[in-house]
Amino acid sequence: MAQRSLNKVQLIGNLTRDPELRYTPQGTAVCTFGLATNRSWVTEAGEKKEETEFHRIVAWNKLAELCSQLLFKGRKVYIEGRLQTRRWTAPDGSQRQATEIVASDMMILDSKRAPEEVTETEVTPPAEPAEVAEVPPEEAPPPAIDEEGAGETQAVVSEDAQASSQDKNTEVNPGDIPF
C-alpha cells in the first residue's frame, strides 16, 4: 500500500503583474501571474530585516478566466494550490526548469478597484477587455495537467462562479462583487 503524502501551498500576497490569460491549442484556459509574499524579523542585534519571495501562479479552466477578470497588479489575494516543477528543452537546446504553484482556489482580500475602472463621479463607459492571446505550441511548455486533472481545478471554483458560468453571455464586473 502506498504511503500518503501532501503537496499543499497557501499564500497571501500581492500580485506583481497583471494576469495573462491564454488558451492551449485544445481550448483550455490558462492564466499566469506573479505573487509576492513578505517576511520580516528582528535579528539578535535588534536590526529589522525583511525579505520578499516571488511566486509564479498558474490557474486553469474557469478559475483561470475568473483570475484574469478579477485580478490586477497590486491586488491582495489568498491562493491555495500545489507545487509543481516542470522541465522542458528551450528552442536553443538548453534545459529549462520552473517551479510554480498550480492554483486550486483564490480569494480576493482587498477592496481595491482596477485602475482603469470608472469612479462614481465619472460617466464614461468602462474600457473594453484586452484581447486574449493563444499560446503558440512551439513557445509553450507542455500543459501541466492532463484531461483528468482538468476537472480537479474546476471543481473547487465556488458555486456562485459556476452558476455565473452557466450563462455564457454574462460577464463578471469586478465592481459588482461586494468585498
C-alpha positions as CSV (number, residue, x, y, z in Angstrom):
1,M,0.0,0.0,0.0
2,A,1.3,3.4,-0.9
3,Q,2.3,5.9,1.7
4,R,0.2,9.1,1.9
5,S,1.8,12.4,1.1
6,L,0.7,16.1,0.9
7,N,1.5,18.8,-1.6
8,K,-0.4,21.9,-0.5
9,V,0.6,25.6,-0.7
10,Q,-1.3,28.5,0.9
11,L,-0.1,32.0,0.2
12,I,-1.3,35.5,0.9
13,G,0.4,38.2,-1.1
14,N,0.2,40.9,-3.7
15,L,0.1,40.5,-7.5
16,T,3.4,41.6,-9.1
17,R,1.9,42.0,-12.5
18,D,-1.5,41.8,-14.3
19,P,-2.7,38.2,-15.0
20,E,-2.1,36.9,-18.5
21,L,-4.8,34.7,-20.0
22,R,-4.0,32.3,-22.8
23,Y,-5.6,29.2,-24.3
24,T,-4.0,25.9,-25.2
25,P,-4.5,24.5,-28.7
26,Q,-7.2,22.3,-27.2
27,G,-9.1,25.4,-25.9
28,T,-8.2,25.1,-22.2
29,A,-7.9,28.4,-20.4
30,V,-4.6,29.0,-18.5
31,C,-3.8,32.2,-16.6
32,T,-0.4,33.1,-15.2
33,F,0.6,35.8,-12.8
34,G,3.2,36.7,-10.2
35,L,2.6,36.9,-6.4
36,A,5.0,38.5,-3.9
37,T,5.0,37.4,-0.2
38,N,6.9,39.3,2.5
39,R,8.5,38.2,5.8
40,S,10.1,40.4,8.4
41,W,12.0,39.6,11.6
42,V,14.4,41.2,14.1
43,T,17.9,40.0,14.4
44,E,19.6,39.3,17.7
45,A,21.3,42.7,17.3
46,G,17.9,44.4,17.1
47,E,18.1,45.1,13.4
48,K,14.9,44.8,11.4
49,K,15.2,42.6,8.3
50,E,12.7,42.0,5.6
51,E,12.7,39.5,2.7
52,T,10.4,39.1,-0.3
53,E,9.7,35.9,-2.1
54,F,8.3,35.9,-5.7
55,H,6.0,33.1,-6.8
56,R,4.7,32.1,-10.3
57,I,1.0,31.1,-10.1
58,V,-0.9,29.1,-12.8
59,A,-4.6,28.7,-12.8
60,W,-6.6,26.5,-15.3
61,N,-10.1,26.4,-16.8
62,K,-12.8,28.5,-15.1
63,L,-10.5,29.6,-12.3
64,A,-8.1,31.0,-14.9
65,E,-10.9,33.0,-16.5
66,L,-12.0,34.4,-13.2
67,C,-8.4,35.4,-12.2
68,S,-8.0,37.2,-15.5
69,Q,-11.2,39.1,-15.0
70,L,-10.9,40.0,-11.3
71,L,-7.2,40.4,-10.5
72,F,-4.7,43.1,-11.4
73,K,-1.3,44.2,-10.3
74,G,-1.1,45.2,-6.6
75,R,-4.3,43.3,-5.6
76,K,-4.0,41.3,-2.3
77,V,-5.1,37.7,-2.7
78,Y,-5.2,34.3,-1.0
79,I,-4.0,31.5,-3.2
80,E,-4.3,27.8,-2.4
81,G,-2.8,25.1,-4.6
82,R,0.1,22.7,-5.1
83,L,3.7,22.9,-6.0
84,Q,4.7,21.7,-9.5
85,T,8.1,21.6,-11.2
86,R,8.2,21.4,-15.0
87,R,11.2,20.7,-17.2
88,W,11.5,21.3,-20.9
89,T,14.0,21.9,-23.6
90,A,14.2,25.5,-24.9
91,P,14.4,26.2,-28.7
92,D,18.1,26.9,-28.2
93,G,18.6,23.3,-26.9
94,S,19.1,24.3,-23.2
95,Q,17.3,22.5,-20.5
96,R,14.8,24.7,-18.5
97,Q,13.0,24.2,-15.2
98,A,10.3,26.2,-13.5
99,T,8.7,25.6,-10.1
100,E,5.2,27.1,-9.8
101,I,2.0,27.0,-7.8
102,V,-0.9,25.4,-9.6
103,A,-3.9,27.2,-8.0
104,S,-7.0,25.3,-6.9
105,D,-8.6,28.2,-5.0
106,M,-8.4,32.0,-5.0
107,M,-9.9,34.7,-2.7
108,I,-9.6,38.4,-3.1
109,L,-8.7,40.0,0.2
110,D,-8.9,43.7,-0.6
111,S,-11.5,46.1,-1.9
112,K,-9.2,47.9,-4.4
113,R,-10.7,48.7,-7.8
114,A,-8.8,48.3,-11.0
115,P,-7.0,51.5,-12.1
116,E,-9.0,51.7,-15.3
117,E,-12.4,51.3,-13.7
118,V,-14.8,54.2,-13.7
119,T,-15.4,56.0,-10.4
120,E,-18.8,57.1,-9.2
121,T,-18.3,60.7,-10.3
122,E,-17.3,59.8,-13.9
123,V,-19.9,59.0,-16.6
124,T,-17.6,57.5,-19.2
125,P,-18.1,53.8,-20.1
126,P,-15.5,51.2,-18.8
127,A,-12.6,50.1,-21.1
128,E,-13.0,47.1,-23.3
129,P,-11.4,43.9,-22.0
130,A,-8.0,43.1,-23.6
131,E,-7.7,40.5,-26.4
132,V,-6.8,37.0,-25.3
133,A,-3.7,35.5,-27.0
134,E,-3.4,31.9,-27.9
135,V,-0.2,30.2,-26.6
136,P,1.9,29.2,-29.7
137,P,2.7,25.5,-29.4
138,E,6.4,26.0,-30.0
139,E,6.8,28.5,-27.2
140,A,4.6,26.8,-24.6
141,P,5.9,24.1,-22.3
142,P,3.6,21.0,-22.3
143,P,0.4,21.5,-20.3
144,A,0.9,21.0,-16.6
145,I,-2.1,18.7,-16.1
146,D,-3.8,16.1,-18.2
147,E,-7.5,16.0,-19.1
148,E,-8.4,14.0,-15.9
149,G,-6.7,16.7,-13.8
150,A,-8.5,19.5,-15.6
151,G,-11.8,18.8,-13.8
152,E,-10.0,18.9,-10.5
153,T,-9.3,22.6,-10.6
154,Q,-12.7,23.5,-11.9
155,A,-14.3,21.5,-9.1
156,V,-13.1,23.9,-6.4
157,V,-14.4,27.1,-8.1
158,S,-17.2,28.5,-5.9
159,E,-20.8,27.6,-6.6
160,D,-21.5,31.3,-7.4
161,A,-18.8,31.3,-10.0
162,Q,-20.1,28.1,-11.6
163,A,-23.6,29.5,-11.6
164,S,-22.5,32.6,-13.4
165,S,-20.6,30.4,-15.9
166,Q,-23.9,28.8,-16.9
167,D,-24.9,31.9,-18.9
168,K,-22.0,32.4,-21.4
169,N,-23.3,36.0,-22.1
170,T,-22.9,37.1,-18.5
171,E,-19.7,38.9,-17.8
172,V,-18.3,39.4,-14.3
173,N,-17.6,43.0,-13.5
174,P,-15.2,43.4,-10.5
175,G,-17.1,46.4,-9.4
176,D,-20.3,44.4,-8.9
177,I,-18.8,42.0,-6.4
178,P,-19.1,43.1,-2.8
179,F,-15.9,43.0,-0.7
